[in-house]
Amino acid sequence: MAEPGLRERKKQETRQRITEAAIELFAERGFEQVPVADIAVAADVSTATVFNYFPAKEDLIYDGMAAFNEHLLAAVRDRPAGQRVVSAFRDHVLQPRGVLADPASPVLASLSRIARIVQDSPSLQARERLEADRAVCALRELLVGELGDDLRSWAVASALVGTTRGMTREVQRAAAEGKVDARLTKRLLASAAAAIDVIQIGLVEATKPAR
């Protein structure tokens, strides 16, 4: 019987092979024009195997975004007692990850291609909005306990998620221009910190007693 470590490595290799094949085909023909069966052939797996790893075709592009949002929400949900939601969000977002932590990351080469694929695909743009909406709704639920069940929770959640979406766009643009380096990480994290500071300052001002 294969050891668990070996099985997991094989799963990761299969997932990577499917993803790489899909991105190659999407880049050549466009997302909407590529059936899952063609991806399976290119990856040398069955169509059922593709769906086992990626239940929807859009998951081939947005699986990483969904995972990031899940980890972010978990970090906020599991924040230390007494820490406020926006502060926990800030701490997590300002930790360099992916190409921001490692400009030589092997995923860098695919980022600009993915950005172009999304730009040309209404289906993927709709999925991006859906993932953002899900994150906003989940974050808003965490904010209700601090801000109340009104539009303030929606507004703050939307602004926070907008910050991470903006960071993603900036990274994609830098990847397309070949400008992902330590300077980008420093600039982008400083910009994200400033954006979240605006939200935090706004919350402080909003909760001050009227004179």
Buried (B, 14 or more C-beta within 10 A) or exposed (E): EEEEEEEEEEEEEBBEBBBEBBBBBBBEEEBEEBEBEBBBBBBEBEBEBBBBBBEEBBBBBBBBBBEBBEEBBEBBEEBEEEEBBBBBBBBBBEEEEBBBEBBEBEEBEBBBBBBBBBEBBEBBEEBBEEBBEBBBEBBBBBBBEBBEEEEBBBBBBBBBBBBBBBBBEBBBBBBBEEEBEEEBBEEBBEBBEEBBEEBBEBBEEEEEEEE
